[in-house]
């Protein structure tokens, strides 16, 4: 009877150890994949990042200018 308990305990420890090792490997592979994707995304975005920033700044300036004009027009009308 005692040997069955020990066999069950050994199997539980082996099972938990296997799951622990698998999850640890999974975490490290996920971190590695994240670093690789981040590296390639940085290379991809460096060339087009400044172009988008200029466009968005110009668009933002136009939006602000139009909003100010509309505000002043409503203030003069009242």
N, C-alpha and C positions, 0 to 999 in steps of 0.2 A: 504494500500500500504506500509506503514511504517513497519507494522508487518511482511510482506513478506521479507523485507530487513533484519530485525533482525533475522528472521528464517534462511535466507541464510547465514548471518554472523555467527550465532551460529553453523550451520552445517559445515561451512568452518573451524572454530576454532576447533571444535570437530574432524574433519577429519585430520587437520594438527597435532593436539595433539596426535591422534592415531598413525599417521605415525612417529612422533617424538619418542614416547614411544617405538614403535616397533623397530625402527632403533637403539635406545639407548640400548635396550635389546640385539639386534643382535650384536652390537659392543662388549658388555661385554661378551656374550657367545663365540664370536670368540676369544677374548683375553684369556678367560679361557681355551678354547680348545687348543690354541697355547701353553699355559703354561703346560698343561697336556702332550701334545705330546713332547714338549721339555724335560720334566722330564723323560719320558720313553725312549727317544732317548739317553739321557745322560747315563742312566743305561745300555742300550744296547751297546753303543760304548766304555764304559770305559774298558771293558775286552779285546776287540779286537783292540783298538786304538794303543797300544804300539806295537803289533805284526805287524800291517800294517806300522807303522813308521819305524821299523827295516828293513822290507823288502824294503820299498821305499828308505831308506838311502843306503842300499847295492846296489840296482839297480842304484841309482843315481851315486854312486861311480864308478861302472862298466862303466856306460855311459860316465862319464867324463874321465876316464882312457882310454877308447877306442878312444874317440875324440882326446885326446892329442897324442896318438900313431899315429893316422891317420894324424894329423897335422904335426907332426915331420917327418913322412914318406914322405909327400908331399914337405916339406921344404928341405929335403936332396936330393930328386930326381931332384929338379930344379936347 
